[in-house]
Amino acid sequence: MDAKGWVLTAVEKLGWAGEREIVRWLDEAGEELSRLELQRALEALLAEGKLEQKGDLYRRAAPGGAKRAFDALFEE
């Protein structure tokens, strides 16, 4: 699994989590990432819409958000 996969798995398991909690979970899982790798993975996952951010916390983005917005726009 690559860095993004590990970070996404950690956030899924933790719910709302900051970088410290993510690093702690990764350490317990036996995976070590540098701060730079973690930040790059978080930025990439945010850009892909797989995570959402609120302040310093991250969580898995709700699936289908774009579809719900599209459906609401053209709802009759």
MDTraj code that builds the backbone (N, CA, C; nanometers):
import mdtraj as md
import numpy as np

residues = "MET ASP ALA LYS GLY TRP VAL LEU THR ALA VAL GLU LYS LEU GLY TRP ALA GLY GLU ARG GLU ILE VAL ARG TRP LEU ASP GLU ALA GLY GLU GLU LEU SER ARG LEU GLU LEU GLN ARG ALA LEU GLU ALA LEU LEU ALA GLU GLY LYS LEU GLU GLN LYS GLY ASP LEU TYR ARG ARG ALA ALA PRO GLY GLY ALA LYS ARG ALA PHE ASP ALA LEU PHE GLU GLU".split()
xyz = np.array([
    [0.0855, -0.1170, 0.0000],
    [0.0000, 0.0000, 0.0000],
    [0.0903, 0.1236, 0.0000],
    [0.0509, 0.2257, -0.0740],
    [0.1291, 0.3483, -0.0777],
    [0.0907, 0.4401, 0.0385],
    [0.1565, 0.5557, 0.0471],
    [0.1341, 0.6481, 0.1584],
    [-0.0111, 0.6951, 0.1634],
    [-0.0691, 0.7258, 0.0472],
    [-0.2085, 0.7711, 0.0452],
    [-0.3019, 0.6620, 0.0968],
    [-0.2757, 0.5393, 0.0601],
    [-0.3586, 0.4288, 0.1074],
    [-0.3517, 0.4119, 0.2574],
    [-0.2315, 0.4216, 0.3124],
    [-0.2152, 0.4104, 0.4573],
    [-0.2862, 0.5246, 0.5297],
    [-0.2700, 0.6464, 0.4794],
    [-0.3327, 0.7618, 0.5443],
    [-0.4841, 0.7510, 0.5358],
    [-0.5363, 0.7117, 0.4219],
    [-0.6806, 0.6969, 0.4056],
    [-0.7353, 0.5901, 0.5002],
    [-0.6649, 0.4798, 0.5137],
    [-0.7064, 0.3742, 0.6061],
    [-0.7066, 0.4251, 0.7499],
    [-0.6023, 0.4983, 0.7870],
    [-0.5941, 0.5529, 0.9227],
    [-0.7107, 0.6456, 0.9517],
    [-0.7409, 0.7352, 0.8587],
    [-0.8497, 0.8307, 0.8792],
    [-0.9840, 0.7585, 0.8849],
    [-1.0024, 0.6558, 0.8027],
    [-1.1266, 0.5781, 0.8080],
    [-1.1450, 0.5146, 0.9455],
    [-1.0384, 0.4619, 1.0018],
    [-1.0456, 0.3950, 1.1326],
    [-1.0667, 0.4943, 1.2462],
    [-1.0098, 0.6148, 1.2324],
    [-1.0110, 0.7110, 1.3422],
    [-1.1302, 0.8064, 1.3395],
    [-1.1926, 0.8243, 1.2260],
    [-1.2961, 0.9273, 1.2156],
    [-1.2271, 1.0621, 1.2024],
    [-1.2741, 1.1621, 1.2749],
    [-1.2052, 1.2924, 1.2735],
    [-1.0712, 1.2753, 1.3426],
    [-0.9632, 1.3109, 1.2734],
    [-0.8300, 1.2917, 1.3301],
    [-0.7346, 1.3993, 1.2810],
    [-0.6449, 1.4385, 1.3698],
    [-0.5387, 1.5310, 1.3346],
    [-0.4149, 1.4526, 1.2932],
    [-0.3122, 1.5267, 1.2523],
    [-0.1893, 1.4622, 1.2073],
    [-0.1273, 1.3744, 1.3156],
    [-0.1312, 1.4190, 1.4404],
    [-0.0728, 1.3386, 1.5502],
    [-0.1403, 1.2029, 1.5646],
    [-0.2731, 1.2055, 1.5617],
    [-0.3473, 1.0799, 1.5753],
    [-0.3203, 0.9867, 1.4576],
    [-0.3099, 1.0453, 1.3385],
    [-0.2815, 0.9643, 1.2193],
    [-0.1430, 0.9010, 1.2315],
    [-0.0439, 0.9794, 1.2727],
    [0.0927, 0.9275, 1.2891],
    [0.0944, 0.8173, 1.3938],
    [0.0229, 0.8366, 1.5043],
    [0.0178, 0.7360, 1.6099],
    [-0.0437, 0.6059, 1.5579],
    [-0.1529, 0.6161, 1.4829],
    [-0.2170, 0.4976, 1.4271],
    [-0.1229, 0.4258, 1.3294],
    [-0.0564, 0.5024, 1.2451],
    [0.0367, 0.4431, 1.1493],
    [0.1518, 0.3731, 1.2208],
    [0.2036, 0.4340, 1.3271],
    [0.3109, 0.3706, 1.4049],
    [0.2643, 0.2387, 1.4643],
    [0.1432, 0.2366, 1.5181],
    [0.0898, 0.1133, 1.5765],
    [0.0670, 0.0060, 1.4698],
    [0.0384, 0.0504, 1.3462],
    [0.0178, -0.0441, 1.2364],
    [0.1506, -0.0891, 1.1752],
    [0.2603, -0.0296, 1.2224],
    [0.3915, -0.0692, 1.1733],
    [0.4360, 0.0043, 1.0477],
    [0.3690, 0.1121, 1.0146],
    [0.4040, 0.1904, 0.8957],
    [0.4576, 0.3264, 0.9397],
    [0.5732, 0.3618, 0.8910],
    [0.6320, 0.4902, 0.9265],
    [0.6327, 0.5820, 0.8052],
    [0.5795, 0.7028, 0.8241],
    [0.5819, 0.8054, 0.7207],
    [0.6473, 0.9299, 0.7785],
    [0.7230, 0.9990, 0.6973],
    [0.7796, 1.1264, 0.7418],
    [0.6675, 1.2299, 0.7422],
    [0.6901, 1.3403, 0.8085],
    [0.5897, 1.4475, 0.8116],
    [0.5608, 1.4968, 0.6696],
    [0.6659, 1.5061, 0.5878],
    [0.6487, 1.5509, 0.4502],
    [0.5628, 1.4530, 0.3710],
    [0.5877, 1.3228, 0.3864],
    [0.5056, 1.2215, 0.3176],
    [0.3602, 1.2294, 0.3632],
    [0.3401, 1.2475, 0.4931],
    [0.2052, 1.2577, 0.5476],
    [0.1342, 1.3803, 0.4904],
    [0.2010, 1.4945, 0.4903],
    [0.1393, 1.6166, 0.4395],
    [0.1067, 1.6055, 0.2908],
    [0.1969, 1.5458, 0.2140],
    [0.1710, 1.5271, 0.0710],
    [0.0525, 1.4341, 0.0483],
    [0.0450, 1.3278, 0.1254],
    [-0.0663, 1.2336, 0.1130],
    [-0.1977, 1.3014, 0.1495],
    [-0.1991, 1.3789, 0.2582],
    [-0.3208, 1.4492, 0.2991],
    [-0.3641, 1.5489, 0.1920],
    [-0.2700, 1.6244, 0.1367],
    [-0.3020, 1.7217, 0.0325],
    [-0.3588, 1.6522, -0.0915],
    [-0.2980, 1.5408, -0.1302],
    [-0.3454, 1.4681, -0.2479],
    [-0.4852, 1.4128, -0.2249],
    [-0.5104, 1.3574, -0.1067],
    [-0.6422, 1.3019, -0.0762],
    [-0.7490, 1.4103, -0.0687],
    [-0.7124, 1.5273, -0.0178],
    [-0.8053, 1.6399, -0.0171],
    [-0.8369, 1.6835, -0.1594],
    [-0.7347, 1.6934, -0.2437],
    [-0.7531, 1.7356, -0.3827],
    [-0.8393, 1.6360, -0.4603],
    [-0.8275, 1.5080, -0.4287],
    [-0.9061, 1.4043, -0.4955],
    [-1.0484, 1.3944, -0.4404],
    [-1.0762, 1.4658, -0.3326],
    [-1.2092, 1.4621, -0.2734],
    [-1.2340, 1.3409, -0.1858],
    [-1.1291, 1.2700, -0.1481],
    [-1.1450, 1.1514, -0.0645],
    [-1.1472, 1.1857, 0.0840],
    [-1.0937, 1.3023, 0.1188],
    [-1.0953, 1.3503, 0.2570],
    [-1.1573, 1.4877, 0.2611],
    [-1.2086, 1.5233, 0.3777],
    [-1.2504, 1.6603, 0.4015],
    [-1.1782, 1.7104, 0.5254],
    [-1.1597, 1.8406, 0.5320],
    [-1.0820, 1.9004, 0.6405],
    [-1.1664, 2.0040, 0.7122],
    [-1.1533, 2.0040, 0.8446],
    [-1.2180, 2.1047, 0.9276],
    [-1.1147, 2.1488, 1.0295],
    [-1.0582, 2.2656, 1.0096],
    [-0.9490, 2.3113, 1.0953],
    [-0.8275, 2.2238, 1.0736],
    [-0.7787, 2.1636, 1.1805],
    [-0.6629, 2.0746, 1.1730],
    [-0.7032, 1.9276, 1.1682],
    [-0.8322, 1.8999, 1.1539],
    [-0.8806, 1.7623, 1.1557],
    [-0.9227, 1.7169, 1.0165],
    [-0.9090, 1.5881, 0.9947],
    [-0.9443, 1.5274, 0.8669],
    [-1.0395, 1.4117, 0.8914],
    [-1.1261, 1.3858, 0.7923],
    [-1.2104, 1.2673, 0.7958],
    [-1.2404, 1.2254, 0.6526],
    [-1.2897, 1.1046, 0.6389],
    [-1.3247, 1.0509, 0.5075],
    [-1.4417, 1.1314, 0.4527],
    [-1.4328, 1.1743, 0.3292],
    [-1.5407, 1.2505, 0.2669],
    [-1.6606, 1.1594, 0.2448],
    [-1.7777, 1.2155, 0.2592],
    [-1.8996, 1.1391, 0.2380],
    [-1.9077, 1.0969, 0.0916],
    [-1.9317, 0.9698, 0.0656],
    [-1.9398, 0.9242, -0.0735],
    [-2.0641, 0.9784, -0.1418],
    [-2.0496, 1.0083, -0.2681],
    [-2.1647, 1.0504, -0.3467],
    [-2.2066, 1.1939, -0.3279],
    [-2.1229, 1.2757, -0.2683],
    [-2.1590, 1.4153, -0.2470],
    [-2.1869, 1.4883, -0.3771],
    [-2.1071, 1.4631, -0.4783],
    [-2.1267, 1.5282, -0.6076],
    [-2.2573, 1.4812, -0.6720],
    [-2.2869, 1.3542, -0.6595],
    [-2.4107, 1.3011, -0.7186],
    [-2.5323, 1.3617, -0.6485],
    [-2.5270, 1.3721, -0.5160],
    [-2.6392, 1.4324, -0.4428],
    [-2.6590, 1.5778, -0.4844],
    [-2.5496, 1.6520, -0.5010],
    [-2.5593, 1.7918, -0.5416],
    [-2.6178, 1.8030, -0.6827],
    [-2.5744, 1.7178, -0.7731],
    [-2.6265, 1.7176, -0.9099],
    [-2.7755, 1.6849, -0.9100],
    [-2.8152, 1.5828, -0.8345],
    [-2.9558, 1.5447, -0.8275],
    [-3.0408, 1.6563, -0.7685],
    [-2.9904, 1.7236, -0.6661],
    [-3.0647, 1.8326, -0.6032],
    [-3.0804, 1.9495, -0.6996],
    [-2.9827, 1.9738, -0.7826],
    [-2.9863, 2.0833, -0.8768],
    [-3.0955, 2.0634, -0.9813],
    [-3.1123, 1.9391, -1.0266],
    [-3.2091, 1.9112, -1.1318],
    [-3.3337, 1.8382, -1.0808],
    [-3.3591, 1.8513, -0.9538],
    [-3.4767, 1.7882, -0.8940],
    [-3.6029, 1.8568, -0.9442],
    [-3.7026, 1.7777, -0.9751],
    [-3.8288, 1.8350, -1.0269],
    [-3.9313, 1.8481, -0.9194],
])
top = md.Topology()
chain = top.add_chain()
for i, resn in enumerate(residues, 1):
    res = top.add_residue(resn, chain, resSeq=i)
    for name in ("N", "CA", "C"):
        top.add_atom(name, md.element.get_by_symbol(name[0]), res)
traj = md.Trajectory(xyz[None], top)
